[in-house]
Amino acid sequence: MPAEITLILVLFFSDASHVRFAQLRLAWHIPLALLQIGMPATIALRTRRSTF
């Protein structure tokens, strides 16, 4: 768990520092689609894994 938190923090701050907000405003549907697919899938898989 601490390794996952560290990875999230490192990736968030290193990748977020390179985001150009003008490009993000034009292509907002890409991150939204990834979140709509990835977040529920991650929650479902983690829930299923924790119950077994």
Secondary structure as UniProt FT lines:
FT   HELIX           2..16
FT   TURN            17..18
FT   HELIX           21..26
FT   TURN            27..28
FT   HELIX           29..51
//
